[in-house]
Amino acid sequence: MLKSIFIVAYLTIATVVSISSIQHIISGNQLYSYLGVLFTSAPIALFVMRIMILKDRARTSNNLNIVLLLAVFGVGLTLFNGVLKGDDIEPLYLATGMTALFLLYDHWYSKLDRSSSKLVVGEELPPFELRTTDGEAVTSESLSSGAKIFVFYRGNWCPLCVAQVKEMVAGYAGIKEAGATVAFISPQPQKYSRSLAKKFGVDGIEFYQDEDNKAAKALGIFSAYGTPMGMQAMGYDSDTVMPTVIITDGEGKVLWTHETDNYRVRPEPETYIEVLKEHGIAPV
């Protein structure tokens, strides 16, 4: 619950502080101190805004070190001006607070607890049930007629997830040639999955709904309150799934998994083909 509230509050605060800092800079009020504050608030706000609008990045670095360096520089700038030039202490408080919020985002919010996972490489995939975009029930066993790449994603509200779908669709010719098909699975309402299927669906790529996160719970990749607060107004449930990729063979045995412990880190597309080659499914 705390994480779903935190991300909305943090991005709102970062945006408000950035706008306020720009106003101070324009007015010439403690110019360099508020420039320092801007370095601690604007980068994360602009970063999130960019990926939300463009939806073209399926992954980021693990710790967003550039954003952290800018924040540290910003704190130093406000400290320098506050101590040596006698500026008000308020900008330093703001810069320090924004940096602390970023560290919480980077080292707490972004991290995922994978201790509940039931996925074991070399063993059969635990059974689960899904629904097609037409509402028909299908079982995981019925999907195991050949090598399969199961991609569990949080929903259309997640720009990294949409970028991951785009990326895999763009590279699907290579995946298909390697002997596998792809199943995108999300707990989101059917209308959103149908929208993605209509936009990105190609032969060999299927979209499914994990109703009430039953599959996520069966696999141990369920994320309680993983949806940002406010998305419920658009029909999304408060609970979601942790981004996960599973590759199985034609008999439903798990060949490989990617269970990221950071929601911003996703596997490169080439990785899937390498896994298929390693297991003799794709030609070397």
N, C-alpha and C positions, 0 to 999 in steps of 0.2 A: 504493500500500500504506500509506504513512504517513498519508494522509487517513482511510482506513477505520479505522485504529487511533486516530487523534487524536480524532475526534468522540465515540467511546465513552469514551475516557479523560477527555476534557474534561468531559463531562456528568456522569460519575461523580464526578470531583474536585469539581465545582461543587456537587453535591448533598451530598457528605460535608462540605465546608467550610461549607455553609449550615447543616446540622444541628449541627455542632460550634459554630458561632458562636451559634446560638440557645441552646444549652446554656450557653455562657459568659454570655450576656446574662441568662438566667433566674437564674443563680447570682449575678449582680452582679459577676462577675469582669471588670474592665476593660470596663465596659458600653459606653461610647461607641467604644472602639477596635474591639470586635468587632461593634458595630453598623455601623461603617464596612466591615468585612470582609464583612458580610452584604450590603451594597449592591453589592459587586463580584461576588458569587457567586449570590445568590438570583434576581435578575431573569432571567438566561439560563436557569436551571434551571426556573423557573416558566413562562417563555415556551415552552420546548420541551415541557414537560409539558402545557400548555394545548392546544397545537396537536396533540399526539399523541392526547390524549383526545377533543377536540371535532372535530378534522379539518374545521374550518369556515373556514380561511383559506388561500386559494390563492396568496397573495403577502404579502410584507412590504415595508417600506422597504428601500432598497438597503444602508444602513449601520447600521441599528438604533441611531440616534443617541441615543434615550432611554436605552437600556441603557448606552451609552458614558458619557453624562452622569452616570448614577447611579454607575457605576464610578469615575469621576474624583472625584465627591463623596465616595465611600467612602474612596478613597486619601487625600484631603485630611483627612477626619475622623480617620483613624488617625494620619496625620502630625501633625496638631494635638495630639492627645492624647499621642502619643509624645514630642514635643519639649517641649511646654509643661507637661504634667502628669507626665512621667517614666514613662509606662506602658512595659511591656516592648516590645521592638522586633518580637516575633513577629507581632502583628497587621498591622504595616506590611508585613512580608515577604509575608504571605498576601494582603493586599489588592493589593499590587503584582503578585504572581504571577498572581492571578486576572484582573487587568486585562490583563496581557500575554497570557494565554491567550485572552481575549475578542478582543483585537486580531488574534491569529492566526486565530481562527475567522472573524472578520468580513472580514479582508483577504486571507486565504490559503485557508482551507478552503472558504469560500462561493463562491470564484471558479472559473470554468470556462474552460479553454483551448479556444477555438474554431478554432484555426489549421488543424485537419485537415478542416474542413467542405468537402463537395463540392456543396453546394447553391448554385445560381446562379439568381437571379430572372430570368425571361425564357427560361430554357432548360428542357429536359425533365427531369423528375424521374429521377434515376438508378434503374434497375430493381432491384427486390429482391423477395424472397419472404417470405410470412408464413404463419401457421397460424391457422385459425379456432378457436373454443373447442371445436369437435368434432374438431379435429386435421387438418382438410383443408388442403392446401397451396393458396395463392392467390398470384397475382402482383400487383405494383403496377399493371401495365397493366390487369388485369381489374377493378380498382377505380376506374378513371378514366372511368366512363360519364357523369359529370357533375362539377360543382365539388365538391371534396373538401377537408375539413379533417383533416389527419393530425396527431394529438396523440401524440407519443412521451413516455411517462412512465416513471418508474423502477420503480414497483411499489406494491403495497398497503402496504408498510412505510413509504412516504413520505407523511406526512400532508398535505403541500402538494399532492402529486399527486392524492390521493383527493379533496381539497377542490376541485381544478381539475376533476375529473370531475363531481363533484356540481354545480358551478357551471354547467358547460356543458350538463349534462342539464337543469337547471332552466331554462336559457335557450334550449333547443333549438328551441322553437316559432318563435322569431325567426330562428334560423339556417336552419331548414327553409323558412320563408317567403321567406328571402333566396336560396333555390335551391341550398343545399349540404347534403351529408351529412357525418357525422363518423366517423372511424375512430380508436379509442384503441388504441395499440400499446405493449406492454411486453415485456421479456425474461423476466418472472417466470413461474413454473410455471403450467401451465394451470388448476390448481384455483383459484388466486387470481384469474385473469382471469374464469373462469366465475362466481366469487362476485360480482365487480363487475357482470358482465353480467346476472346474475339480479337484482341489487339495483337497477341503474340502466338496464338496457337498454330502449330504446324503439325504435319503428320509425324507421329511418334512422340509428341509432347502432350501430356494430359494434365488437366487441372482438377483438383479434388478439394472438397471441404471436409475438414476434421470437425464434425459437429460436436460441440461441447468439449472439445479437446480430448475426446476419448482415446484417440490414437496417441497423442502426446503423453497422456497419463500412462498408457500401456507401455510406452517406450521409455518412460522416465525422463522426458524432455519438456515437461509441462512447466509453464512460468505463471505463477499466481500473481495477479495484479501487474502483469508485464506491459500492459497497454497504457500509454500516457493518459492522465486524467483529462477528460474533455472529449476524447474520441468516442465515448459511449453515446454522445449526442448524434453521431453519424451511424450508429447501429453496431459498432464494434463492442465486443465483450471486454470486461476488465482483465480477464485472463487470456493468455496467449501461449505461444510455443517458443522455446529457445531455438534460434536458427541452427539447423542441423542438416547435414548431408550424409546419406547412407547409400552405399553401393552394394547390391546383392547379386548373386549369380542366378541362373535359371531355376535353381531349386530352393531359392529363398534364403540361402546362407549369406551371412554378412561378410563381405570381403574387406570393407573399409568404412570408416566413419570419420566425419569431421564434426567434432563437438566443441565449437569454439567457446572459450571462457571469457570472450570479449565480443559483445554483439556487433562491434564495428569491424571485426576481422573475419573475412570469408575466404574460402579456398580459391586459388586461381583456376580458371577453366582447364588449363593444360593438365592439371593434377588428375582430373577424372580419367583422361585418356591414358596417362601413365599407369594408373591403378589397373585399368582394364588390360593394359599390355602385360603388367606384372603377373596377372592371373591367367594369362593365355587366352583372353577373350578377344582382344584387339590384336591385329597382326603387328609384329614388331618391325 
